[in-house]
Each structure stands twice: as structure tokens, then as C-alpha cells.
Amino acid sequence: MVDNEERYVGSYDIKRHVHLSGVSKYDRPHLTVIKEGTTRTEWLNGTDATLAEYTIRITNDGDRALSPIQVRDIFPPGTQYVRSTIRPAKLEPAFADWTLAHLGIGDTIVIGLTLNVTEIAQGNLVNRIDVCGSYSGGSVCSGNYSVQEFSWLACCPPTVHLSKKAWLKEMDPTIVHYRIVVANRADDSVAVTVIDQLPASMTLLDASIEPNTNAGGQIIWALTDIPAGESRSIDYTARASRDGGFTNTVHIDAVAINGDSSDTAEAAAYIEINATGAAPGTFMYGGWEPPAWNLTSPDSVLTMEPELELVIESPED
């Protein structure tokens, strides 16, 4: 609701531009990109064609309006462009580019895309999207991808190595540095989703690669392209609010961009913190603590005095 009351007396020449925007989710520039896809059959060019239909949803949930926004959709191998709800600024056999003029804070734009799945497509249909938006002072980028199972997969998954390590910050031992390394040892490029679960009592501070999402302690990155033989590192810091031992786990889902195979991997890192001033939590009793009874105190020792003396006499007596 906007309540605006103005009063002017005299002669004026007034020009005004008012822009109303939504609410930001992040206190920094941020883009959230979601891509979903389905396949169906449609009569196309005189034949029953298999079509892959995608919905691309781009949301500016940061604290800066973005202008312009560059969007590139990279088609899965073996597919062809059919149509889209917004005309591409550039169309090539392997990708389509769009240029969006403006995306205000809290605004969302949706692009529909339809591709023809030809006979040479195999395995998974891996469709990737990269988005970058500009603002005064810099730019922000994000990406995502959609995987649809189309036909039989190859026998052997790609070899993707995952590692994770943790160490304390020297100047502030309540802050933990984490490093995730995803190494592609396969023969082709892969797309990887990295899912990192922060331990309870830890809060994300910053990251070298902006996460796609960060909610409920779960941090997700979508790495749309790791070429064969290369690796990607994600460095981030988190602050602990209590002392104790913390185990952080990370999981990846990797898929070959050519669609022929997929793989998963997990890793973990453990670290101990003793500088927060807050006592560590205990789960020894599953959330239940025993009562503070001192059963070994001398005042509490129980003794039993016999009230009856039992005497057994032999028959001879």
C-alpha cells in the first residue's frame, strides 16, 4: 500500500519517476534460477516428434535492481530449437541467448522453451542455463540445469572425485573455513549439483561461489560445466555458536553433459571448536538428562535392619 499526499502552491514544472519493487531475500545481489523440463509427443513437420519442454524461472531475490540480464540456454546434444515464449536475441544450433532489459528487486521472469529431441539424442537430456545480471558497481551470475531420462544409459558412470576439508580461522577460532573440491576424471564434461549440510549451531558467512539456495542449513550449488580433467573448488566460511565437535557432510550428483551416464559421491569433514564460550550440546541421553540425585552420598545410604530372627531347630532338639 502506498499513501502519498502532496500540496503545491504556485507554478511548477515537476518531473518524477517512481519505481516500486518487491522484497529482497538476500542482503546482497543475488539471482535464483530454476529450470524444469518434461517430454511429450507432438505432430511436428509431418511426423510424431518427441519434444522437450522447459520452463526457465529467473528471480531477482537480491537487494539490487538488475539491468540488463543476459541469459544463455545450452541445448542437450541431439536436440533442436523449435520455439520459445520470448524471442531469442541470438540463436545458434547449440544454444539460444536472451537479453532482458530490467529485473527489479523481487521480480521474476519466466521463459518457455521447446526443443525437438532427434534420433541421435541418448541417455539423459541435460539442458543447462547460465544467467548474469548487471548493477551499478558489478554483476551477479547464477546457473542451473535440468536432467531428463530419455533412453538407456551407458554402463559406466563418469569418474568424479569429491573431497572436503575444514580448518579454523587463526584470528577468530569460532569461524571455520571449509573447502569442497570436485574433480572431473571423466572423458567428457559434467554438470554437478553440490549439496552441503551445515551442522546445527552453524551459520554460513560467505562463499567463493554464490549458492543457488541456502535454507535450513542446506547449501546447494549447481555447477553447470566442469570440463574433462579439470576441477572446481568451493571455499566458504561458517560461524559456530557453541563449542563441541562438528561433522559437515557434502553430497554431489554428477551427470555427463553428453547424457550417457551419471554418478554420485559423498565426503565429510570434522572439526572441534572451543572458543565460543557456549557449552557444547550433549546427546548422551537423547535429549533427556538424569535427575541430580546423589545416590552415593553417605546421608543417602540405605540400610536394612531385620525385623525377625529366623531360627531353625533340628528334630532331635
Residue frames relative to the residue before (quaternion, step in Angstrom):
aa qw qx qy qz dx dy dz
M 1.0000 0.0000 0.0000 0.0000 0.00 0.00 0.00
V 0.1284 -0.7770 0.6145 0.0466 3.56 -0.97 0.92
D 0.0580 -0.7797 0.6234 -0.0042 3.57 -0.76 1.12
N 0.1196 0.8071 -0.5587 0.1486 3.56 -0.37 1.23
E 0.0176 0.7934 -0.6061 0.0533 3.58 -0.71 1.11
E 0.0260 0.8022 -0.5925 0.0693 3.58 -0.77 1.07
R 0.0692 -0.7797 0.6214 0.0348 3.58 -1.18 0.64
Y 0.0580 -0.8003 0.5967 -0.0128 3.57 -0.85 1.02
V 0.1025 -0.7636 0.6356 0.0492 3.56 -1.12 0.78
G 0.7179 0.3929 -0.3013 0.4893 3.57 -0.74 0.99
S 0.5915 -0.5495 0.4466 0.3856 3.57 -1.30 -0.35
Y 0.0340 0.8096 -0.5801 0.0829 3.56 -0.72 1.10
D 0.1678 -0.7173 0.6621 0.1377 3.51 -1.32 0.49
I 0.0316 0.8388 -0.5346 0.0986 3.55 -0.10 1.34
K 0.0438 -0.7525 0.6568 0.0191 3.53 -1.08 0.91
R 0.0288 0.8100 -0.5807 0.0766 3.55 -0.82 0.99
H 0.0985 -0.7587 0.6415 0.0565 3.54 -1.14 0.80
V 0.0636 -0.8013 0.5948 -0.0127 3.57 -0.66 1.15
H 0.0454 -0.7861 0.6164 0.0029 3.55 -0.85 1.03
L 0.1414 -0.7804 0.6066 0.0547 3.58 -0.72 1.11
S 0.0487 -0.8156 0.5764 -0.0145 3.55 -0.79 1.01
G 0.6021 -0.5852 0.4177 0.3472 3.52 -1.34 0.26
V 0.6377 -0.5206 0.4168 0.3856 3.51 -1.34 -0.29
S 0.3860 -0.7263 0.5224 0.2251 3.57 -0.95 0.91
K 0.3834 -0.7114 0.5473 0.2178 3.54 -1.19 0.67
Y 0.7555 0.2678 -0.1445 0.5801 3.56 1.19 -0.63
D 0.4323 -0.6995 0.5092 0.2537 3.57 -1.16 0.64
R 0.6779 0.3613 -0.2780 0.5768 3.57 1.15 0.71
P 0.6453 -0.4887 0.3740 0.4525 3.63 -1.16 0.19
H 0.1347 0.7947 -0.5752 0.1395 3.59 -0.83 0.98
L 0.1255 -0.7614 0.6327 0.0649 3.53 -1.16 0.77
T 0.1391 -0.7535 0.6357 0.0943 3.54 -1.08 0.79
V 0.0805 -0.8027 0.5909 -0.0081 3.54 -0.74 1.15
I 0.0410 -0.7906 0.6106 -0.0203 3.56 -0.75 1.09
K 0.0350 -0.8008 0.5978 -0.0105 3.54 -0.89 0.96
E 0.0065 -0.7916 0.6094 -0.0442 3.57 -0.82 1.06
G 0.0499 -0.8272 0.5596 -0.0064 3.55 -1.03 0.77
T 0.0673 -0.7579 0.6472 0.0471 3.52 -1.29 0.52
T 0.2779 -0.7351 0.5848 0.2009 3.57 -1.29 0.27
R 0.0426 0.7769 -0.6269 0.0397 3.55 -1.17 0.63
T 0.4500 -0.6706 0.5215 0.2754 3.56 -1.33 0.24
E 0.0442 0.7892 -0.6084 0.0715 3.57 -0.96 0.93
W 0.4871 -0.6324 0.5137 0.3146 3.56 -1.15 0.66
L 0.1171 0.8023 -0.5648 0.1534 3.56 -0.44 1.25
N 0.8522 -0.0416 -0.0139 0.5213 3.57 -0.79 1.10
G 0.7381 -0.4619 0.2246 0.4376 3.55 0.93 0.97
T 0.7423 0.3187 -0.2338 0.5411 3.59 1.15 0.41
D 0.5278 -0.5896 0.4948 0.3591 3.56 -1.28 0.34
A 0.0582 -0.8273 0.5583 -0.0229 3.56 -0.32 1.27
T 0.3715 -0.6755 0.5868 0.2476 3.54 -1.23 0.59
L 0.1044 -0.8097 0.5774 0.0120 3.54 -0.65 1.16
A 0.2301 -0.7287 0.6294 0.1411 3.54 -1.12 0.79
E 0.0979 -0.8085 0.5800 0.0180 3.57 -0.63 1.16
Y 0.1094 -0.8153 0.5686 -0.0029 3.55 -0.80 1.10
T 0.1724 -0.7328 0.6476 0.1181 3.50 -1.25 0.64
I 0.1238 -0.7856 0.6056 0.0259 3.55 -0.67 1.19
R 0.0509 -0.8045 0.5916 -0.0133 3.58 -0.62 1.15
I 0.0612 -0.8030 0.5924 -0.0216 3.58 -0.59 1.21
T 0.0311 -0.8140 0.5786 -0.0413 3.58 -0.64 1.16
N 0.2618 -0.7260 0.6158 0.1588 3.55 -0.96 0.93
D 0.0625 0.8201 -0.5627 0.0833 3.58 -0.09 1.30
G 0.4793 0.6422 -0.4519 0.3919 3.57 1.20 0.56
D 0.6239 -0.5785 0.3976 0.3435 3.56 -1.32 -0.16
R 0.6788 0.4262 -0.3021 0.5161 3.61 1.23 0.35
A 0.4331 -0.6399 0.5594 0.3001 3.56 -1.11 0.68
L 0.2545 -0.7894 0.5498 0.0989 3.57 -1.01 0.86
S 0.2067 0.7592 -0.5937 0.1684 3.55 -0.97 0.92
P 0.5566 -0.3678 -0.7343 0.1253 1.54 -1.26 2.19
I 0.3878 -0.6759 0.5676 0.2658 3.57 -1.38 -0.04
Q 0.1920 -0.7828 0.5866 0.0794 3.56 -0.75 1.11
V 0.0733 -0.8014 0.5933 -0.0178 3.56 -0.79 1.10
R 0.0089 0.7818 -0.6234 0.0093 3.57 -0.93 0.93
D 0.1253 -0.7658 0.6287 0.0519 3.54 -0.88 1.05
I 0.1929 -0.7863 0.5821 0.0748 3.57 -0.73 1.14
F 0.3662 -0.7796 0.4701 0.1928 3.56 -0.44 1.24
P 0.5322 -0.5926 0.4837 0.3629 3.60 -1.16 0.51
P 0.5774 -0.5713 0.4359 0.3875 3.63 -1.07 0.59
G 0.7932 0.2892 -0.2280 0.4850 3.56 -0.96 0.91
T 0.6470 0.4779 -0.3377 0.4888 3.60 1.21 0.33
Q 0.2155 -0.7691 0.5930 0.1021 3.55 -1.28 0.51
Y 0.5294 -0.6271 0.4759 0.3161 3.54 -1.12 0.74
V 0.1505 -0.7757 0.6083 0.0749 3.57 -1.00 0.91
R 0.7575 -0.2555 0.2143 0.5613 3.60 0.72 -1.07
S 0.0847 -0.7663 0.6320 0.0783 3.54 -1.37 0.17
T 0.5796 -0.6163 0.4130 0.3371 3.56 -1.19 0.53
I 0.7302 0.2286 -0.1778 0.6188 3.59 1.28 -0.33
R 0.4718 -0.6911 0.4654 0.2884 3.56 -0.82 0.97
P 0.4331 -0.7033 0.4894 0.2798 3.62 -0.78 0.93
A 0.4668 -0.6470 0.5247 0.2970 3.55 -1.18 0.63
K 0.7795 0.0356 -0.0142 0.6253 3.56 1.23 -0.56
L 0.0595 -0.8028 0.5932 -0.0071 3.55 -0.89 0.96
E 0.0035 -0.7766 0.6283 -0.0458 3.53 -0.79 1.12
P 0.6736 -0.4996 0.3328 0.4311 3.64 -1.16 0.32
A 0.7673 0.3769 -0.2009 0.4784 3.61 1.04 -0.68
F 0.8194 0.0843 -0.0254 0.5664 3.63 1.16 -0.31
A 0.2085 -0.7342 0.6269 0.1566 3.52 -1.40 0.19
D 0.1955 -0.7747 0.5940 0.0940 3.57 -1.08 0.83
W 0.0774 -0.7552 0.6486 0.0546 3.53 -1.18 0.75
T 0.1629 -0.7464 0.6351 0.1141 3.55 -1.22 0.61
L 0.1447 -0.7917 0.5919 0.0430 3.56 -0.58 1.22
A 0.4887 -0.7140 0.4196 0.2744 3.57 -0.77 1.05
H 0.8196 -0.0728 0.1239 0.5547 3.61 0.80 -0.96
L 0.0030 0.7597 -0.6503 0.0014 3.53 -1.19 0.70
G 0.2520 -0.8093 0.5182 0.1141 3.56 -0.29 1.32
I 0.6845 -0.4616 0.3593 0.4350 3.54 -1.31 0.19
G 0.8171 0.1997 -0.1785 0.5104 3.56 -0.75 1.07
D 0.5524 0.6280 -0.3943 0.3808 3.60 1.25 -0.14
T 0.1530 -0.7647 0.6217 0.0730 3.55 -1.25 0.61
I 0.0747 -0.7658 0.6365 0.0533 3.52 -1.09 0.77
V 0.2004 -0.7856 0.5805 0.0760 3.56 -1.02 0.89
I 0.0972 -0.7727 0.6266 0.0299 3.55 -0.96 0.97
G 0.2049 -0.7644 0.6009 0.1125 3.54 -0.87 1.00
L 0.0493 -0.8080 0.5866 -0.0242 3.58 -0.90 0.95
T 0.0908 -0.7854 0.6116 0.0287 3.57 -0.98 0.93
L 0.0733 -0.7935 0.6041 -0.0043 3.55 -0.90 1.06
N 0.3736 -0.6923 0.5706 0.2360 3.55 -1.17 0.65
V 0.2607 -0.7622 0.5757 0.1404 3.58 -0.77 1.09
T 0.2183 -0.8143 0.5291 0.0967 3.57 -0.38 1.25
E 0.7165 -0.4649 0.3184 0.4112 3.55 -1.33 0.10
I 0.6701 0.5116 -0.3180 0.4338 3.61 1.09 -0.49
A 0.4849 0.6390 -0.4527 0.3894 3.62 1.25 -0.04
Q 0.0294 -0.8116 0.5832 -0.0182 3.57 -1.00 0.80
G 0.8268 0.2552 -0.1612 0.4746 3.55 -1.31 0.36
N 0.7875 -0.2352 0.2281 0.5220 3.53 -0.87 -1.05
L 0.3373 -0.6795 0.6060 0.2393 3.54 -1.23 0.58
V 0.0554 -0.8115 0.5813 -0.0210 3.58 -0.36 1.26
N 0.0143 -0.8049 0.5907 -0.0544 3.54 -0.35 1.30
R 0.1378 -0.8296 0.5408 0.0200 3.57 -0.63 1.18
I 0.1210 -0.7831 0.6085 0.0427 3.54 -1.17 0.69
D 0.0531 -0.7735 0.6314 0.0127 3.58 -1.00 0.93
V 0.0539 -0.8030 0.5927 -0.0311 3.56 -0.89 1.03
C 0.0061 0.7749 -0.6319 0.0151 3.57 -1.04 0.87
G 0.0880 -0.7924 0.6029 0.0295 3.55 -0.99 0.91
S 0.3132 -0.7626 0.5427 0.1606 3.57 -1.05 0.80
Y 0.0052 0.7542 -0.6566 -0.0063 3.53 -1.26 0.60
S 0.6672 -0.4894 0.3483 0.4405 3.58 -1.23 0.28
G 0.7931 0.2806 -0.2134 0.4967 3.55 -0.53 1.16
G 0.8257 -0.1421 0.0905 0.5383 3.60 1.13 -0.13
S 0.3616 -0.6957 0.5686 0.2489 3.52 -1.28 -0.48
V 0.1904 -0.7528 0.6188 0.1189 3.54 -1.29 0.38
C 0.1147 -0.8090 0.5759 0.0268 3.56 -0.96 0.90
S 0.0156 0.7694 -0.6385 0.0040 3.53 -1.27 0.47
G 0.0653 -0.7995 0.5961 0.0347 3.55 -1.26 0.35
N 0.0202 -0.7744 0.6318 0.0252 3.53 -1.31 0.21
Y 0.1443 -0.7823 0.5946 0.1164 3.56 -1.26 0.02
S 0.2831 -0.7319 0.5992 0.1585 3.51 -1.33 0.47
V 0.1395 -0.7791 0.6085 0.0574 3.56 -1.03 0.89
Q 0.0046 0.7805 -0.6245 0.0281 3.55 -0.82 1.06
E 0.3730 -0.7184 0.5375 0.2361 3.56 -0.83 0.97
F 0.1331 -0.8354 0.5329 0.0221 3.54 -0.62 1.17
S 0.7958 -0.0544 0.0641 0.5998 3.60 0.96 -0.83
W 0.7527 -0.3671 0.2653 0.4779 3.56 -1.28 -0.12
L 0.3821 -0.7221 0.5343 0.2171 3.53 -1.09 0.81
A 0.5839 -0.5635 0.4452 0.3785 3.54 -1.26 0.38
C 0.6586 -0.5626 0.3381 0.3680 3.56 -1.24 0.45
C 0.8054 0.3261 -0.1259 0.4788 3.54 0.90 -0.91
P 0.3531 -0.7437 0.5239 0.2185 3.62 -0.69 1.04
P 0.5913 -0.5618 0.4222 0.3957 3.61 -1.18 0.39
T 0.4147 -0.6913 0.5322 0.2587 3.56 -1.15 0.63
V 0.0892 0.7840 -0.6016 0.1243 3.56 -0.40 1.28
H 0.2079 -0.7949 0.5626 0.0915 3.58 -0.64 1.13
L 0.1207 -0.7878 0.6029 0.0356 3.55 -1.06 0.83
S 0.0590 0.7868 -0.6125 0.0477 3.58 -0.95 0.87
K 0.0604 -0.7913 0.6080 0.0215 3.55 -1.22 0.51
K 0.0259 0.7861 -0.6173 0.0141 3.57 -1.03 0.77
A 0.1898 -0.7775 0.5948 0.0748 3.55 -1.28 0.51
W 0.0810 0.7740 -0.6268 0.0382 3.56 -1.16 0.64
L 0.5222 -0.6576 0.4583 0.2912 3.55 -1.20 0.64
K 0.4940 -0.6250 0.5157 0.3152 3.54 -1.19 0.58
E 0.4971 -0.6962 0.4282 0.2913 3.58 -0.76 1.03
M 0.7326 0.4372 -0.2479 0.4589 3.59 0.85 -0.92
D 0.7886 0.1043 -0.0555 0.6035 3.59 1.22 -0.41
P 0.1752 -0.8457 0.4963 0.0881 3.62 0.04 1.27
T 0.5326 0.5729 -0.4456 0.4354 3.60 1.20 0.39
I 0.6554 0.4723 -0.2931 0.5114 3.58 1.34 -0.16
V 0.1876 -0.7862 0.5846 0.0699 3.56 -0.89 1.02
H 0.2634 -0.7214 0.6208 0.1573 3.53 -1.07 0.89
Y 0.0760 -0.7805 0.6197 0.0314 3.57 -0.92 0.96
R 0.0661 -0.7790 0.6219 0.0446 3.55 -1.13 0.68
I 0.1141 -0.7653 0.6329 0.0273 3.55 -0.83 1.12
V 0.0580 -0.7912 0.6086 0.0107 3.58 -0.86 0.98
V 0.0901 -0.7702 0.6312 0.0152 3.55 -0.80 1.12
A 0.0614 -0.8188 0.5704 -0.0202 3.57 -0.52 1.23
N 0.2688 -0.7712 0.5624 0.1290 3.56 -0.76 1.11
R 0.0552 -0.8099 0.5839 -0.0128 3.57 -0.44 1.25
A 0.4593 0.6778 -0.4460 0.3615 3.57 1.26 0.32
D 0.6063 -0.5760 0.4185 0.3543 3.56 -1.34 0.12
D 0.7598 0.2773 -0.1623 0.5652 3.59 1.25 -0.31
S 0.6530 -0.5072 0.3931 0.4022 3.54 -1.33 0.24
V 0.1583 -0.7784 0.6019 0.0817 3.55 -1.18 0.62
A 0.2714 -0.6830 0.6451 0.2091 3.51 -1.38 0.38
V 0.1020 -0.8240 0.5572 -0.0111 3.56 -0.86 0.98
T 0.1895 -0.7276 0.6480 0.1214 3.53 -1.13 0.83
V 0.1541 -0.7903 0.5913 0.0450 3.57 -0.73 1.14
I 0.0565 -0.7961 0.6023 -0.0141 3.57 -0.69 1.15
D 0.0347 -0.8118 0.5816 -0.0404 3.57 -0.45 1.25
Q 0.1904 -0.7906 0.5765 0.0795 3.56 -0.84 1.04
L 0.2867 -0.7649 0.5548 0.1582 3.57 -0.46 1.22
P 0.4962 -0.6346 0.4866 0.3381 3.61 -1.02 0.68
A 0.6135 -0.5199 0.4313 0.4091 3.55 -1.25 0.38
S 0.7879 0.2749 -0.2509 0.4906 3.59 -1.15 0.74
M 0.6373 0.4623 -0.3591 0.5012 3.60 1.19 0.49
T 0.1379 -0.7898 0.5961 0.0435 3.56 -1.10 0.82
L 0.4556 -0.6819 0.5028 0.2730 3.57 -0.92 0.92
L 0.2357 -0.7718 0.5772 0.1247 3.57 -0.98 0.92
D 0.7624 -0.2310 0.1735 0.5791 3.61 0.74 -1.02
A 0.1660 -0.7775 0.6013 0.0797 3.54 -1.32 0.31
S 0.5426 -0.6365 0.4471 0.3172 3.56 -1.12 0.70
I 0.7345 0.2004 -0.1497 0.6308 3.58 1.25 -0.50
E 0.4602 -0.7001 0.4699 0.2782 3.55 -0.71 1.07
P 0.4124 -0.7149 0.4956 0.2706 3.64 -0.72 0.97
N 0.5230 -0.5965 0.5021 0.3444 3.53 -1.22 0.51
T 0.7840 -0.0449 0.0432 0.6176 3.57 1.01 -0.85
N 0.0181 -0.7602 0.6494 0.0075 3.54 -1.29 0.56
A 0.3116 0.7395 -0.5262 0.2814 3.56 -0.13 1.32
G 0.8538 0.1199 -0.1021 0.4962 3.55 -1.05 0.83
G 0.6795 -0.4881 0.2925 0.4630 3.58 1.13 0.57
Q 0.6339 0.5007 -0.3393 0.4820 3.60 1.25 -0.05
I 0.1269 -0.7896 0.6001 0.0193 3.55 -0.74 1.16
I 0.0665 -0.8107 0.5816 -0.0072 3.59 -0.80 1.03
W 0.0662 -0.7574 0.6491 0.0258 3.52 -1.03 0.97
A 0.1762 -0.7477 0.6290 0.1195 3.59 -1.11 0.71
L 0.1069 -0.7871 0.6072 0.0184 3.56 -0.46 1.26
T 0.2632 -0.8445 0.4492 0.1255 3.56 -0.15 1.30
D 0.8232 0.0550 -0.0124 0.5649 3.63 1.12 -0.39
I 0.0769 0.7379 -0.6665 0.0731 3.56 -0.70 1.18
P 0.3335 -0.7749 0.4970 0.2033 3.62 -0.33 1.18
A 0.6589 -0.5067 0.3812 0.4046 3.55 -1.26 0.42
G 0.8222 0.2323 -0.1927 0.4826 3.55 -0.95 0.94
E 0.6644 0.4815 -0.3117 0.4792 3.60 1.24 -0.05
S 0.2476 -0.7562 0.5883 0.1441 3.55 -1.33 0.23
R 0.2250 -0.7385 0.6173 0.1513 3.53 -1.33 0.36
S 0.1763 -0.7795 0.5955 0.0813 3.56 -0.99 0.92
I 0.1210 -0.7556 0.6406 0.0635 3.53 -1.08 0.84
D 0.0719 -0.7837 0.6170 0.0066 3.58 -0.64 1.16
Y 0.1387 0.7825 -0.6015 0.0816 3.55 -0.91 0.86
T 0.2954 -0.7419 0.5772 0.1707 3.54 -1.28 0.43
A 0.0751 -0.7791 0.6221 0.0200 3.54 -1.19 0.70
R 0.3055 -0.7493 0.5624 0.1698 3.56 -1.10 0.74
A 0.2904 -0.7483 0.5745 0.1601 3.57 -0.99 0.92
S 0.2977 -0.7701 0.5427 0.1542 3.56 -1.03 0.82
R 0.7678 0.1942 -0.1512 0.5915 3.62 1.26 0.07
D 0.5447 -0.5962 0.4750 0.3497 3.53 -1.31 0.30
G 0.4739 0.6771 -0.4960 0.2664 3.53 -1.33 0.20
G 0.5985 -0.5506 0.4409 0.3799 3.51 -1.35 -0.15
F 0.1227 -0.7992 0.5878 0.0272 3.57 -0.96 0.92
T 0.1124 -0.7708 0.6251 0.0501 3.55 -0.91 1.00
N 0.1106 -0.7995 0.5901 0.0166 3.54 -0.69 1.15
T 0.1399 -0.8081 0.5706 0.0428 3.60 -0.79 1.04
V 0.0935 -0.7753 0.6229 0.0454 3.55 -1.17 0.65
H 0.1187 -0.7788 0.6154 0.0240 3.55 -1.08 0.87
I 0.0963 -0.7892 0.6031 0.0640 3.59 -1.07 0.72
D 0.1599 -0.7128 0.6725 0.1191 3.50 -1.33 0.59
A 0.0560 -0.8152 0.5760 -0.0218 3.55 -0.50 1.23
V 0.0299 -0.7860 0.6175 -0.0032 3.56 -1.04 0.81
A 0.4691 -0.6628 0.5064 0.2902 3.56 -0.98 0.88
I 0.4993 -0.6834 0.4438 0.2944 3.57 -0.84 0.96
N 0.6436 0.5087 -0.3352 0.4634 3.60 1.10 -0.55
G 0.5423 -0.6919 0.3503 0.3231 3.58 1.33 0.04
D 0.5690 0.6661 -0.3759 0.3022 3.61 1.16 -0.11
S 0.8269 0.0301 -0.0014 0.5615 3.66 1.13 -0.26
S 0.1488 -0.7697 0.6140 0.0918 3.55 -1.35 0.24
D 0.0959 -0.7930 0.6011 0.0232 3.56 -1.26 0.41
T 0.1871 -0.7528 0.6175 0.1307 3.56 -1.34 0.31
A 0.0093 0.7824 -0.6227 -0.0019 3.57 -1.27 0.38
E 0.1431 -0.7777 0.6069 0.0794 3.56 -1.27 0.47
A 0.0088 -0.7721 0.6355 0.0030 3.55 -1.25 0.54
A 0.1481 -0.7868 0.5952 0.0687 3.57 -1.26 0.40
A 0.1198 -0.7608 0.6334 0.0753 3.55 -1.29 0.50
Y 0.1637 -0.7899 0.5879 0.0605 3.57 -1.00 0.91
I 0.0692 0.7844 -0.6133 0.0608 3.56 -1.06 0.80
E 0.2823 -0.7457 0.5816 0.1609 3.57 -1.22 0.64
I 0.1401 -0.7847 0.6030 0.0318 3.55 -1.02 0.96
N 0.0046 0.8129 -0.5802 0.0495 3.57 -0.89 0.99
A 0.6027 0.6033 -0.3343 0.4014 3.60 1.13 0.51
T 0.5170 0.6722 -0.4198 0.3233 3.63 1.18 0.02
G 0.4190 -0.7018 0.4741 0.3272 3.58 1.12 -0.60
A 0.6349 0.4812 -0.3284 0.5074 3.57 1.31 -0.08
A 0.5090 -0.6746 0.4439 0.2979 3.56 -0.86 1.00
P 0.5175 -0.6359 0.4623 0.3379 3.59 -1.03 0.67
G 0.4935 -0.6389 0.5013 0.3113 3.55 -1.15 0.60
T 0.2061 -0.7705 0.5893 0.1287 3.54 -1.17 0.52
F 0.1377 -0.7808 0.6062 0.0625 3.53 -1.08 0.78
M 0.2454 0.8140 -0.4968 0.1742 3.56 1.28 0.48
Y 0.7906 0.2647 -0.1281 0.5371 3.55 1.01 -0.83
G 0.5517 -0.6513 0.3815 0.3547 3.56 1.17 0.49
G 0.7450 -0.3594 0.2013 0.5246 3.56 1.10 0.73
W 0.6800 0.4352 -0.2914 0.5131 3.63 1.26 -0.23
E 0.1784 -0.7766 0.5963 0.0974 3.57 -0.90 0.90
P 0.4902 -0.6658 0.4649 0.3167 3.64 -0.98 0.76
P 0.5649 -0.5890 0.4395 0.3753 3.63 -1.11 0.51
A 0.5170 -0.6573 0.4628 0.2941 3.54 -1.17 0.66
W 0.2109 0.7729 -0.5603 0.2102 3.57 0.56 1.17
N 0.2285 -0.7648 0.5871 0.1351 3.56 -0.84 0.98
L 0.1042 -0.8471 0.5202 0.0318 3.57 0.21 1.29
T 0.6757 0.4849 -0.3093 0.4610 3.60 1.20 -0.19
S 0.4293 0.7056 -0.4659 0.3174 3.60 1.26 0.07
P 0.5528 -0.6260 0.4249 0.3492 3.64 -0.99 0.78
D 0.6466 0.5320 -0.3301 0.4358 3.58 1.11 -0.66
S 0.7251 0.4386 -0.2360 0.4756 3.54 1.22 -0.41
V 0.4201 0.7109 -0.4779 0.2996 3.58 1.25 0.13
L 0.3010 -0.7592 0.5551 0.1578 3.56 -0.83 1.01
T 0.0546 -0.7760 0.6282 0.0160 3.54 -1.00 0.90
M 0.2224 -0.7693 0.5872 0.1182 3.57 -1.15 0.64
E 0.1558 -0.7741 0.6103 0.0628 3.58 -0.72 1.13
P 0.4080 -0.7176 0.4961 0.2691 3.63 -0.72 0.98
E 0.3248 -0.7549 0.5411 0.1784 3.56 -0.90 0.93
L 0.7739 0.2176 -0.1305 0.5803 3.62 1.15 -0.49
E 0.2475 -0.7376 0.6096 0.1521 3.48 -1.16 0.69
L 0.2074 -0.8018 0.5540 0.0847 3.54 -0.58 1.12
V 0.0557 -0.7945 0.6045 -0.0149 3.55 -0.72 1.17
I 0.1633 -0.7815 0.5984 0.0671 3.54 -0.83 1.04
E 0.1146 -0.8032 0.5832 0.0406 3.60 -0.65 1.12
S 0.4710 -0.6710 0.4974 0.2838 3.50 -1.13 0.75
P 0.6404 -0.5480 0.3662 0.3943 3.64 -1.15 0.47
E 0.6058 0.5716 -0.3701 0.4115 3.61 1.09 -0.60
D 0.6388 0.5114 -0.3331 0.4684 3.58 1.15 -0.60
